[in-house]
Amino acid sequence: MRSRVRTAVRRVVKTIEAGDKDAAKAAFKALVQEIDRMANKRILPKNRAAHYKSQLNAKLRAMA
């Protein structure tokens, strides 16, 4: 289950690096759902979940 989050993180980073903002937003939205699901099941610590979301959202905002 953790690998699903890691894969989703890689997908978001890859789309951000490619410069496709719409695809990056869609991937980020899917990632947030995965992260929240894992945090609620206590598979991923809540602080780490917040860290992932914060850092990737900052990268996404820097695209503009």
N, CA, C and O atoms as a Tripos MOL2 file, in Angstrom:
@<TRIPOS>MOLECULE
protein
  256   255    64     0     0
PROTEIN
NO_CHARGES

@<TRIPOS>ATOM
      1 N           0.8320   -1.1960    0.0000 N.3       1 MET1
      2 CA          0.0000    0.0000    0.0000 C.3       1 MET1
      3 C           0.8720    1.2540    0.0000 C.2       1 MET1
      4 O           0.5180    2.2620   -0.6110 O.2       1 MET1
      5 N           2.0050    1.1880    0.6830 N.am      2 ARG2
      6 CA          2.8990    2.3440    0.6790 C.3       2 ARG2
      7 C           3.4580    2.5950   -0.7000 C.2       2 ARG2
      8 O           3.7100    3.7380   -1.0820 O.2       2 ARG2
      9 N           3.6530    1.5260   -1.4470 N.am      3 SER3
     10 CA          4.2180    1.6950   -2.7860 C.3       3 SER3
     11 C           3.2430    2.4430   -3.6940 C.2       3 SER3
     12 O           3.6730    3.1110   -4.6350 O.2       3 SER3
     13 N           1.9430    2.3430   -3.4310 N.am      4 ARG4
     14 CA          0.9690    3.0970   -4.2180 C.3       4 ARG4
     15 C           1.1780    4.5970   -4.0220 C.2       4 ARG4
     16 O           1.0740    5.3760   -4.9690 O.2       4 ARG4
     17 N           1.4730    4.9920   -2.7820 N.am      5 VAL5
     18 CA          1.7230    6.4040   -2.4950 C.3       5 VAL5
     19 C           3.0220    6.8420   -3.1580 C.2       5 VAL5
     20 O           3.0840    7.9080   -3.7710 O.2       5 VAL5
     21 N           4.0570    6.0200   -3.0350 N.am      6 ARG6
     22 CA          5.3450    6.3740   -3.6340 C.3       6 ARG6
     23 C           5.2350    6.4920   -5.1500 C.2       6 ARG6
     24 O           5.8130    7.3970   -5.7500 O.2       6 ARG6
     25 N           4.4910    5.5760   -5.7660 N.am      7 THR7
     26 CA          4.2970    5.6160   -7.2060 C.3       7 THR7
     27 C           3.5290    6.8710   -7.5970 C.2       7 THR7
     28 O           3.8600    7.5160   -8.5910 O.2       7 THR7
     29 N           2.5200    7.2180   -6.8310 N.am      8 ALA8
     30 CA          1.7350    8.4190   -7.1160 C.3       8 ALA8
     31 C           2.5920    9.6730   -6.9740 C.2       8 ALA8
     32 O           2.4460   10.6160   -7.7520 O.2       8 ALA8
     33 N           3.4890    9.6910   -5.9810 N.am      9 VAL9
     34 CA          4.3920   10.8290   -5.7990 C.3       9 VAL9
     35 C           5.2960   10.9520   -7.0170 C.2       9 VAL9
     36 O           5.4880   12.0480   -7.5420 O.2       9 VAL9
     37 N           5.8570    9.8230   -7.4710 N.am     10 ARG10
     38 CA          6.7220    9.8530   -8.6530 C.3      10 ARG10
     39 C           5.9630   10.3480   -9.8830 C.2      10 ARG10
     40 O           6.5170   11.0780  -10.7050 O.2      10 ARG10
     41 N           4.7040    9.9520  -10.0080 N.am     11 ARG11
     42 CA          3.8980   10.3650  -11.1510 C.3      11 ARG11
     43 C           3.6890   11.8800  -11.1410 C.2      11 ARG11
     44 O           3.7680   12.5250  -12.1860 O.2      11 ARG11
     45 N           3.4240   12.4440   -9.9650 N.am     12 VAL12
     46 CA          3.2290   13.8860   -9.8500 C.3      12 VAL12
     47 C           4.5260   14.6230  -10.1860 C.2      12 VAL12
     48 O           4.5140   15.6050  -10.9280 O.2      12 VAL12
     49 N           5.6340   14.1490   -9.6390 N.am     13 VAL13
     50 CA          6.9230   14.7970   -9.8990 C.3      13 VAL13
     51 C           7.2570   14.7410  -11.3850 C.2      13 VAL13
     52 O           7.7510   15.7160  -11.9530 O.2      13 VAL13
     53 N           6.9880   13.6050  -12.0090 N.am     14 LYS14
     54 CA          7.2840   13.4540  -13.4380 C.3      14 LYS14
     55 C           6.4530   14.4210  -14.2810 C.2      14 LYS14
     56 O           6.9730   15.0150  -15.2250 O.2      14 LYS14
     57 N           5.1700   14.5880  -13.9530 N.am     15 THR15
     58 CA          4.3340   15.5040  -14.7270 C.3      15 THR15
     59 C           4.7200   16.9550  -14.4710 C.2      15 THR15
     60 O           4.6090   17.7880  -15.3700 O.2      15 THR15
     61 N           5.1700   17.2690  -13.2650 N.am     16 ILE16
     62 CA          5.6230   18.6270  -12.9690 C.3      16 ILE16
     63 C           6.8830   18.9250  -13.7720 C.2      16 ILE16
     64 O           7.0120   20.0030  -14.3520 O.2      16 ILE16
     65 N           7.8160   17.9690  -13.8070 N.am     17 GLU17
     66 CA          9.0520   18.1600  -14.5610 C.3      17 GLU17
     67 C           8.7880   18.2610  -16.0580 C.2      17 GLU17
     68 O           9.5170   18.9450  -16.7760 O.2      17 GLU17
     69 N           7.7410   17.5780  -16.5290 N.am     18 ALA18
     70 CA          7.3900   17.6420  -17.9480 C.3      18 ALA18
     71 C           6.7710   18.9880  -18.3040 C.2      18 ALA18
     72 O           6.7520   19.3740  -19.4730 O.2      18 ALA18
     73 N           6.2680   19.7020  -17.3070 N.am     19 GLY19
     74 CA          5.6990   21.0200  -17.5390 C.3      19 GLY19
     75 C           4.2250   21.0170  -17.9170 C.2      19 GLY19
     76 O           3.6960   22.0480  -18.3300 O.2      19 GLY19
     77 N           3.5670   19.9000  -17.7870 N.am     20 ASP20
     78 CA          2.1410   19.7970  -18.1190 C.3      20 ASP20
     79 C           1.3210   20.0940  -16.8700 C.2      20 ASP20
     80 O           1.0900   19.2110  -16.0430 O.2      20 ASP20
     81 N           0.8860   21.3370  -16.7400 N.am     21 LYS21
     82 CA          0.2350   21.7840  -15.5130 C.3      21 LYS21
     83 C          -1.1120   21.0900  -15.2670 C.2      21 LYS21
     84 O          -1.4230   20.7290  -14.1320 O.2      21 LYS21
     85 N          -1.9060   20.9050  -16.3180 N.am     22 ASP22
     86 CA         -3.2140   20.2730  -16.1380 C.3      22 ASP22
     87 C          -3.0660   18.8200  -15.6840 C.2      22 ASP22
     88 O          -3.7760   18.3680  -14.7860 O.2      22 ASP22
     89 N          -2.1440   18.0990  -16.3090 N.am     23 ALA23
     90 CA         -1.9100   16.7050  -15.9140 C.3      23 ALA23
     91 C          -1.3390   16.6490  -14.5000 C.2      23 ALA23
     92 O          -1.6640   15.7390  -13.7370 O.2      23 ALA23
     93 N          -0.4950   17.6080  -14.1490 N.am     24 ALA24
     94 CA          0.0920   17.6470  -12.8080 C.3      24 ALA24
     95 C          -0.9850   17.8930  -11.7620 C.2      24 ALA24
     96 O          -0.9600   17.2870  -10.6900 O.2      24 ALA24
     97 N          -1.9240   18.7730  -12.0630 N.am     25 LYS25
     98 CA         -3.0180   19.0350  -11.1170 C.3      25 LYS25
     99 C          -3.8640   17.7920  -10.9150 C.2      25 LYS25
    100 O          -4.2420   17.4710   -9.7880 O.2      25 LYS25
    101 N          -4.1660   17.0870  -12.0080 N.am     26 ALA26
    102 CA         -4.9800   15.8710  -11.9120 C.3      26 ALA26
    103 C          -4.2370   14.7940  -11.1200 C.2      26 ALA26
    104 O          -4.8320   14.1120  -10.2860 O.2      26 ALA26
    105 N          -2.9470   14.6430  -11.3820 N.am     27 ALA27
    106 CA         -2.1500   13.6470  -10.6630 C.3      27 ALA27
    107 C          -2.0410   14.0180   -9.1890 C.2      27 ALA27
    108 O          -2.0790   13.1420   -8.3250 O.2      27 ALA27
    109 N          -1.9050   15.3090   -8.8940 N.am     28 PHE28
    110 CA         -1.8150   15.7590   -7.5100 C.3      28 PHE28
    111 C          -3.1210   15.4860   -6.7670 C.2      28 PHE28
    112 O          -3.1060   15.0830   -5.6040 O.2      28 PHE28
    113 N          -4.2390   15.7050   -7.4350 N.am     29 LYS29
    114 CA         -5.5330   15.4440   -6.8030 C.3      29 LYS29
    115 C          -5.6780   13.9610   -6.4570 C.2      29 LYS29
    116 O          -6.1600   13.6150   -5.3780 O.2      29 LYS29
    117 N          -5.2630   13.0960   -7.3680 N.am     30 ALA30
    118 CA         -5.3130   11.6570   -7.1040 C.3      30 ALA30
    119 C          -4.3450   11.2850   -5.9870 C.2      30 ALA30
    120 O          -4.6470   10.4250   -5.1600 O.2      30 ALA30
    121 N          -3.1820   11.9320   -5.9650 N.am     31 LEU31
    122 CA         -2.1940   11.6710   -4.9210 C.3      31 LEU31
    123 C          -2.7260   12.0420   -3.5430 C.2      31 LEU31
    124 O          -2.5340   11.2950   -2.5840 O.2      31 LEU31
    125 N          -3.3820   13.1700   -3.4360 N.am     32 VAL32
    126 CA         -3.9120   13.6230   -2.1480 C.3      32 VAL32
    127 C          -4.9170   12.6070   -1.6100 C.2      32 VAL32
    128 O          -4.9460   12.3280   -0.4120 O.2      32 VAL32
    129 N          -5.7320   12.0630   -2.4940 N.am     33 GLN33
    130 CA         -6.7000   11.0480   -2.0590 C.3      33 GLN33
    131 C          -5.9860    9.8080   -1.5310 C.2      33 GLN33
    132 O          -6.3740    9.2560   -0.5020 O.2      33 GLN33
    133 N          -4.9340    9.3670   -2.2410 N.am     34 GLU34
    134 CA         -4.1700    8.1960   -1.8040 C.3      34 GLU34
    135 C          -3.4860    8.4640   -0.4630 C.2      34 GLU34
    136 O          -3.5130    7.6230    0.4360 O.2      34 GLU34
    137 N          -2.8750    9.6410   -0.3400 N.am     35 ILE35
    138 CA         -2.1670    9.9900    0.8930 C.3      35 ILE35
    139 C          -3.1340   10.0340    2.0700 C.2      35 ILE35
    140 O          -2.8450    9.4960    3.1390 O.2      35 ILE35
    141 N          -4.2640   10.6660    1.8740 N.am     36 ASP36
    142 CA         -5.2460   10.7630    2.9560 C.3      36 ASP36
    143 C          -5.7760    9.3830    3.3520 C.2      36 ASP36
    144 O          -5.9860    9.1070    4.5340 O.2      36 ASP36
    145 N          -5.9860    8.5310    2.3660 N.am     37 ARG37
    146 CA         -6.4730    7.1820    2.6560 C.3      37 ARG37
    147 C          -5.4470    6.4230    3.5010 C.2      37 ARG37
    148 O          -5.8100    5.7630    4.4750 O.2      37 ARG37
    149 N          -4.1760    6.5160    3.1320 N.am     38 MET38
    150 CA         -3.1340    5.8190    3.8810 C.3      38 MET38
    151 C          -2.9380    6.4210    5.2790 C.2      38 MET38
    152 O          -2.6630    5.6960    6.2340 O.2      38 MET38
    153 N          -3.0800    7.7400    5.3950 N.am     39 ALA39
    154 CA         -2.9320    8.3840    6.7010 C.3      39 ALA39
    155 C          -4.0870    7.9970    7.6230 C.2      39 ALA39
    156 O          -3.8870    7.7860    8.8190 O.2      39 ALA39
    157 N          -5.2850    7.9050    7.0690 N.am     40 ASN40
    158 CA         -6.4370    7.5200    7.8880 C.3      40 ASN40
    159 C          -6.3320    6.0790    8.3700 C.2      40 ASN40
    160 O          -6.8160    5.7450    9.4520 O.2      40 ASN40
    161 N          -5.6960    5.2230    7.5630 N.am     41 LYS41
    162 CA         -5.4950    3.8260    7.9610 C.3      41 LYS41
    163 C          -4.2570    3.6650    8.8380 C.2      41 LYS41
    164 O          -3.9370    2.5560    9.2650 O.2      41 LYS41
    165 N          -3.5680    4.7560    9.1030 N.am     42 ARG42
    166 CA         -2.3560    4.7890    9.9260 C.3      42 ARG42
    167 C          -1.2120    3.9730    9.3340 C.2      42 ARG42
    168 O          -0.3550    3.4710   10.0610 O.2      42 ARG42
    169 N          -1.2060    3.8490    8.0230 N.am     43 ILE43
    170 CA         -0.0970    3.2040    7.3280 C.3      43 ILE43
    171 C           1.0010    4.2350    7.1000 C.2      43 ILE43
    172 O           2.1890    3.9160    7.1210 O.2      43 ILE43
    173 N           0.5830    5.4600    6.8860 N.am     44 LEU44
    174 CA          1.4930    6.5840    6.6700 C.3      44 LEU44
    175 C           1.2660    7.5750    7.8090 C.2      44 LEU44
    176 O           0.1230    7.9480    8.0750 O.2      44 LEU44
    177 N           2.3340    8.0100    8.4910 N.am     45 PRO45
    178 CA          2.1440    8.9810    9.5740 C.3      45 PRO45
    179 C           1.5190   10.2760    9.0590 C.2      45 PRO45
    180 O           1.8280   10.7220    7.9540 O.2      45 PRO45
    181 N           0.6490   10.8720    9.8510 N.am     46 LYS46
    182 CA         -0.0680   12.0740    9.4160 C.3      46 LYS46
    183 C           0.8780   13.2200    9.1010 C.2      46 LYS46
    184 O           0.6240   13.9940    8.1780 O.2      46 LYS46
    185 N           1.9750   13.3410    9.8600 N.am     47 ASN47
    186 CA          2.9290   14.4150    9.5790 C.3      47 ASN47
    187 C           3.6240   14.2100    8.2410 C.2      47 ASN47
    188 O           3.8520   15.1700    7.5040 O.2      47 ASN47
    189 N           3.9640   12.9580    7.9220 N.am     48 ARG48
    190 CA          4.5970   12.6790    6.6360 C.3      48 ARG48
    191 C           3.6220   12.9280    5.4990 C.2      48 ARG48
    192 O           4.0120   13.4240    4.4420 O.2      48 ARG48
    193 N           2.3510   12.5870    5.7100 N.am     49 ALA49
    194 CA          1.3290   12.8350    4.6960 C.3      49 ALA49
    195 C           1.2150   14.3290    4.4360 C.2      49 ALA49
    196 O           1.1410   14.7590    3.2850 O.2      49 ALA49
    197 N           1.2000   15.1100    5.4880 N.am     50 ALA50
    198 CA          1.1160   16.5620    5.3410 C.3      50 ALA50
    199 C           2.3710   17.0970    4.6500 C.2      50 ALA50
    200 O           2.2860   18.0300    3.8510 O.2      50 ALA50
    201 N           3.5200   16.5210    4.9490 N.am     51 HIS51
    202 CA          4.7790   16.9440    4.3390 C.3      51 HIS51
    203 C           4.7550   16.6890    2.8320 C.2      51 HIS51
    204 O           5.1030   17.5690    2.0450 O.2      51 HIS51
    205 N           4.3440   15.4820    2.4300 N.am     52 TYR52
    206 CA          4.2460   15.1580    1.0110 C.3      52 TYR52
    207 C           3.3340   16.1480    0.2900 C.2      52 TYR52
    208 O           3.6950   16.6980   -0.7510 O.2      52 TYR52
    209 N           2.1580   16.3650    0.8510 N.am     53 LYS53
    210 CA          1.1890   17.2490    0.2000 C.3      53 LYS53
    211 C           1.7130   18.6750    0.1110 C.2      53 LYS53
    212 O           1.5460   19.3340   -0.9150 O.2      53 LYS53
    213 N           2.3430   19.1540    1.1740 N.am     54 SER54
    214 CA          2.8550   20.5210    1.2030 C.3      54 SER54
    215 C           3.9630   20.7220    0.1770 C.2      54 SER54
    216 O           3.9500   21.6960   -0.5760 O.2      54 SER54
    217 N           4.9230   19.7960    0.1480 N.am     55 GLN55
    218 CA          6.0610   19.9440   -0.7510 C.3      55 GLN55
    219 C           5.6460   19.8560   -2.2170 C.2      55 GLN55
    220 O           6.1250   20.6290   -3.0460 O.2      55 GLN55
    221 N           4.7650   18.9250   -2.5340 N.am     56 LEU56
    222 CA          4.3450   18.7780   -3.9260 C.3      56 LEU56
    223 C           3.4310   19.9170   -4.3610 C.2      56 LEU56
    224 O           3.4620   20.3350   -5.5180 O.2      56 LEU56
    225 N           2.6140   20.4210   -3.4310 N.am     57 ASN57
    226 CA          1.7790   21.5650   -3.7590 C.3      57 ASN57
    227 C           2.6490   22.7930   -4.0290 C.2      57 ASN57
    228 O           2.3320   23.5930   -4.9090 O.2      57 ASN57
    229 N           3.7300   22.9460   -3.2860 N.am     58 ALA58
    230 CA          4.6560   24.0670   -3.5090 C.3      58 ALA58
    231 C           5.2980   23.9560   -4.8910 C.2      58 ALA58
    232 O           5.4320   24.9580   -5.5930 O.2      58 ALA58
    233 N           5.6990   22.7360   -5.2880 N.am     59 LYS59
    234 CA          6.2770   22.5430   -6.6160 C.3      59 LYS59
    235 C           5.2550   22.8320   -7.7010 C.2      59 LYS59
    236 O           5.5830   23.4020   -8.7420 O.2      59 LYS59
    237 N           4.0120   22.4330   -7.4500 N.am     60 LEU60
    238 CA          2.9500   22.6570   -8.4180 C.3      60 LEU60
    239 C           2.6820   24.1590   -8.5760 C.2      60 LEU60
    240 O           2.4970   24.6410   -9.6930 O.2      60 LEU60
    241 N           2.6620   24.8850   -7.4780 N.am     61 ARG61
    242 CA          2.4390   26.3240   -7.5310 C.3      61 ARG61
    243 C           3.6040   27.0570   -8.1970 C.2      61 ARG61
    244 O           3.4060   28.0980   -8.8240 O.2      61 ARG61
    245 N           4.8010   26.5240   -8.0650 N.am     62 ALA62
    246 CA          5.9780   27.1550   -8.6680 C.3      62 ALA62
    247 C           5.9590   27.0240  -10.1910 C.2      62 ALA62
    248 O           6.6960   27.7330  -10.8760 O.2      62 ALA62
    249 N           5.1450   26.1480  -10.7180 N.am     63 MET63
    250 CA          5.0460   25.9750  -12.1780 C.3      63 MET63
    251 C           4.4820   27.2260  -12.8440 C.2      63 MET63
    252 O           4.8250   27.5300  -13.9870 O.2      63 MET63
    253 N           3.6220   27.9480  -12.1400 N.am     64 ALA64
    254 CA          2.9310   29.1020  -12.7300 C.3      64 ALA64
    255 C           3.9410   30.1580  -13.0730 C.2      64 ALA64
    256 O           3.5780   31.2170  -13.5830 O.2      64 ALA64
@<TRIPOS>BOND
     1     1     2 1
     2     2     3 1
     3     3     4 2
     4     3     5 am
     5     5     6 1
     6     6     7 1
     7     7     8 2
     8     7     9 am
     9     9    10 1
    10    10    11 1
    11    11    12 2
    12    11    13 am
    13    13    14 1
    14    14    15 1
    15    15    16 2
    16    15    17 am
    17    17    18 1
    18    18    19 1
    19    19    20 2
    20    19    21 am
    21    21    22 1
    22    22    23 1
    23    23    24 2
    24    23    25 am
    25    25    26 1
    26    26    27 1
    27    27    28 2
    28    27    29 am
    29    29    30 1
    30    30    31 1
    31    31    32 2
    32    31    33 am
    33    33    34 1
    34    34    35 1
    35    35    36 2
    36    35    37 am
    37    37    38 1
    38    38    39 1
    39    39    40 2
    40    39    41 am
    41    41    42 1
    42    42    43 1
    43    43    44 2
    44    43    45 am
    45    45    46 1
    46    46    47 1
    47    47    48 2
    48    47    49 am
    49    49    50 1
    50    50    51 1
    51    51    52 2
    52    51    53 am
    53    53    54 1
    54    54    55 1
    55    55    56 2
    56    55    57 am
    57    57    58 1
    58    58    59 1
    59    59    60 2
    60    59    61 am
    61    61    62 1
    62    62    63 1
    63    63    64 2
    64    63    65 am
    65    65    66 1
    66    66    67 1
    67    67    68 2
    68    67    69 am
    69    69    70 1
    70    70    71 1
    71    71    72 2
    72    71    73 am
    73    73    74 1
    74    74    75 1
    75    75    76 2
    76    75    77 am
    77    77    78 1
    78    78    79 1
    79    79    80 2
    80    79    81 am
    81    81    82 1
    82    82    83 1
    83    83    84 2
    84    83    85 am
    85    85    86 1
    86    86    87 1
    87    87    88 2
    88    87    89 am
    89    89    90 1
    90    90    91 1
    91    91    92 2
    92    91    93 am
    93    93    94 1
    94    94    95 1
    95    95    96 2
    96    95    97 am
    97    97    98 1
    98    98    99 1
    99    99   100 2
   100    99   101 am
   101   101   102 1
   102   102   103 1
   103   103   104 2
   104   103   105 am
   105   105   106 1
   106   106   107 1
   107   107   108 2
   108   107   109 am
   109   109   110 1
   110   110   111 1
   111   111   112 2
   112   111   113 am
   113   113   114 1
   114   114   115 1
   115   115   116 2
   116   115   117 am
   117   117   118 1
   118   118   119 1
   119   119   120 2
   120   119   121 am
   121   121   122 1
   122   122   123 1
   123   123   124 2
   124   123   125 am
   125   125   126 1
   126   126   127 1
   127   127   128 2
   128   127   129 am
   129   129   130 1
   130   130   131 1
   131   131   132 2
   132   131   133 am
   133   133   134 1
   134   134   135 1
   135   135   136 2
   136   135   137 am
   137   137   138 1
   138   138   139 1
   139   139   140 2
   140   139   141 am
   141   141   142 1
   142   142   143 1
   143   143   144 2
   144   143   145 am
   145   145   146 1
   146   146   147 1
   147   147   148 2
   148   147   149 am
   149   149   150 1
   150   150   151 1
   151   151   152 2
   152   151   153 am
   153   153   154 1
   154   154   155 1
   155   155   156 2
   156   155   157 am
   157   157   158 1
   158   158   159 1
   159   159   160 2
   160   159   161 am
   161   161   162 1
   162   162   163 1
   163   163   164 2
   164   163   165 am
   165   165   166 1
   166   166   167 1
   167   167   168 2
   168   167   169 am
   169   169   170 1
   170   170   171 1
   171   171   172 2
   172   171   173 am
   173   173   174 1
   174   174   175 1
   175   175   176 2
   176   175   177 am
   177   177   178 1
   178   178   179 1
   179   179   180 2
   180   179   181 am
   181   181   182 1
   182   182   183 1
   183   183   184 2
   184   183   185 am
   185   185   186 1
   186   186   187 1
   187   187   188 2
   188   187   189 am
   189   189   190 1
   190   190   191 1
   191   191   192 2
   192   191   193 am
   193   193   194 1
   194   194   195 1
   195   195   196 2
   196   195   197 am
   197   197   198 1
   198   198   199 1
   199   199   200 2
   200   199   201 am
   201   201   202 1
   202   202   203 1
   203   203   204 2
   204   203   205 am
   205   205   206 1
   206   206   207 1
   207   207   208 2
   208   207   209 am
   209   209   210 1
   210   210   211 1
   211   211   212 2
   212   211   213 am
   213   213   214 1
   214   214   215 1
   215   215   216 2
   216   215   217 am
   217   217   218 1
   218   218   219 1
   219   219   220 2
   220   219   221 am
   221   221   222 1
   222   222   223 1
   223   223   224 2
   224   223   225 am
   225   225   226 1
   226   226   227 1
   227   227   228 2
   228   227   229 am
   229   229   230 1
   230   230   231 1
   231   231   232 2
   232   231   233 am
   233   233   234 1
   234   234   235 1
   235   235   236 2
   236   235   237 am
   237   237   238 1
   238   238   239 1
   239   239   240 2
   240   239   241 am
   241   241   242 1
   242   242   243 1
   243   243   244 2
   244   243   245 am
   245   245   246 1
   246   246   247 1
   247   247   248 2
   248   247   249 am
   249   249   250 1
   250   250   251 1
   251   251   252 2
   252   251   253 am
   253   253   254 1
   254   254   255 1
   255   255   256 2
@<TRIPOS>SUBSTRUCTURE
     1 MET1         2 RESIDUE 1 A MET
     2 ARG2         6 RESIDUE 1 A ARG
     3 SER3        10 RESIDUE 1 A SER
     4 ARG4        14 RESIDUE 1 A ARG
     5 VAL5        18 RESIDUE 1 A VAL
     6 ARG6        22 RESIDUE 1 A ARG
     7 THR7        26 RESIDUE 1 A THR
     8 ALA8        30 RESIDUE 1 A ALA
     9 VAL9        34 RESIDUE 1 A VAL
    10 ARG10       38 RESIDUE 1 A ARG
    11 ARG11       42 RESIDUE 1 A ARG
    12 VAL12       46 RESIDUE 1 A VAL
    13 VAL13       50 RESIDUE 1 A VAL
    14 LYS14       54 RESIDUE 1 A LYS
    15 THR15       58 RESIDUE 1 A THR
    16 ILE16       62 RESIDUE 1 A ILE
    17 GLU17       66 RESIDUE 1 A GLU
    18 ALA18       70 RESIDUE 1 A ALA
    19 GLY19       74 RESIDUE 1 A GLY
    20 ASP20       78 RESIDUE 1 A ASP
    21 LYS21       82 RESIDUE 1 A LYS
    22 ASP22       86 RESIDUE 1 A ASP
    23 ALA23       90 RESIDUE 1 A ALA
    24 ALA24       94 RESIDUE 1 A ALA
    25 LYS25       98 RESIDUE 1 A LYS
    26 ALA26      102 RESIDUE 1 A ALA
    27 ALA27      106 RESIDUE 1 A ALA
    28 PHE28      110 RESIDUE 1 A PHE
    29 LYS29      114 RESIDUE 1 A LYS
    30 ALA30      118 RESIDUE 1 A ALA
    31 LEU31      122 RESIDUE 1 A LEU
    32 VAL32      126 RESIDUE 1 A VAL
    33 GLN33      130 RESIDUE 1 A GLN
    34 GLU34      134 RESIDUE 1 A GLU
    35 ILE35      138 RESIDUE 1 A ILE
    36 ASP36      142 RESIDUE 1 A ASP
    37 ARG37      146 RESIDUE 1 A ARG
    38 MET38      150 RESIDUE 1 A MET
    39 ALA39      154 RESIDUE 1 A ALA
    40 ASN40      158 RESIDUE 1 A ASN
    41 LYS41      162 RESIDUE 1 A LYS
    42 ARG42      166 RESIDUE 1 A ARG
    43 ILE43      170 RESIDUE 1 A ILE
    44 LEU44      174 RESIDUE 1 A LEU
    45 PRO45      178 RESIDUE 1 A PRO
    46 LYS46      182 RESIDUE 1 A LYS
    47 ASN47      186 RESIDUE 1 A ASN
    48 ARG48      190 RESIDUE 1 A ARG
    49 ALA49      194 RESIDUE 1 A ALA
    50 ALA50      198 RESIDUE 1 A ALA
    51 HIS51      202 RESIDUE 1 A HIS
    52 TYR52      206 RESIDUE 1 A TYR
    53 LYS53      210 RESIDUE 1 A LYS
    54 SER54      214 RESIDUE 1 A SER
    55 GLN55      218 RESIDUE 1 A GLN
    56 LEU56      222 RESIDUE 1 A LEU
    57 ASN57      226 RESIDUE 1 A ASN
    58 ALA58      230 RESIDUE 1 A ALA
    59 LYS59      234 RESIDUE 1 A LYS
    60 LEU60      238 RESIDUE 1 A LEU
    61 ARG61      242 RESIDUE 1 A ARG
    62 ALA62      246 RESIDUE 1 A ALA
    63 MET63      250 RESIDUE 1 A MET
    64 ALA64      254 RESIDUE 1 A ALA
